[in-house]
Amino acid sequence: MQISVEVPDELVASLAPSGQDPSRAVLEAVGLEAFRQRRISAYQLRRLLGIPSRWDLDAFLKERRVESYTAEDFEHDLTTLEEIRKAERRA
């Protein structure tokens, strides 16, 4: 799915770090917020952002000061993976 967001030109520089594609900055912000609120798992965040490995995701999260990975987070990720595996078996 493609989603378009219109941002006033004068705000673009404030929303995206210098040198970063504003579209990517918005995608990362939305993904990180959903992850912080536990609406998506680490695996889903990786897929959304195209991050190849868990280690790369850990580095990405650390750079953005999202470092707390709790036992509850692990359980949520494990549940998500189990649901994906079940869906793949049915397909």
Secondary structure, DSSP 8 states (H G I E B T S, - for coil): --------HHHHHHHS-TTS-HHHHHHHHHHHHHHHTTSS-HHHHHHHHT--SHHHHHHHHHHTT-----HHHHHHHHHHHHHHHHHHHH-
